[in-house]
Amino acid sequence: MIAIASQRLKRLLSDWEDRRRGRAFPSRADFSPFDLQYILGNVSLLDVAYDPLQFTYRLYATNLRERFGKELTGKNVDDISSQSHLKLAKKHFIQVIRERVPIVHIRDHELIVINAPHDCEVLVLPLSNDGKTIDMLMSAMVWNAE
């Protein structure tokens, strides 16, 4: 089990594990918005394309849009305006693809965006329509105050 501080992220990881049902990864269809109400505003979904590896926000979390002041739904991860934030996000997403497991990181966003809250925890979970090929990522970000 990976070390997660946030109770909501622990619950999300547990939900992800429960929905695998013997597969390497659950699919997006295994999750309903109703089941994720406890963390819904903090969840982003990213489509994964290969050759070259790219990430596109299918859904950008409402709370992230409000905190960072930018809507990224439908946009490529490369549209993140802060180069340091972009570098951390891409590194995290690529690590999940390469290692084929959920990965959590603690981030100090004070170093990334001056007006954004800092000390957040980010969990990225791989999803797959066929149970084998990662074609989507679920990313959830929570702040220590939440």
Stockholm file with secondary structure:
# STOCKHOLM 1.0

chainA/1-146         MIAIASQRLKRLLSDWEDRRRGRAFPSRADFSPFDLQYILGNVSLLDVAYDPLQFTYRLYATNLRERFGKELTGKNVDDISSQSHLKLAKKHFIQVIRERVPIVHIRDHELIVINAPHDCEVLVLPLSNDGKTIDMLMSAMVWNAE
#=GR chainA/1-146 SS CCCCCCHHHHHHHHHHHHHHTTSSSCCGGGCCTTTTTTTGGGEEEEEEETTTTEEEEEECCHHHHHHHTCCCTTSBGGGCSCHHHHHHHHHHHHHHHHHTSCEEEEECGGGTCTTSCCCEEEEEEEECSSSSSCCEEEEEEEETTC
#=GC SS_cons         CCCCCCHHHHHHHHHHHHHHTTSSSCCGGGCCTTTTTTTGGGEEEEEEETTTTEEEEEECCHHHHHHHTCCCTTSBGGGCSCHHHHHHHHHHHHHHHHHTSCEEEEECGGGTCTTSCCCEEEEEEEECSSSSSCCEEEEEEEETTC
//
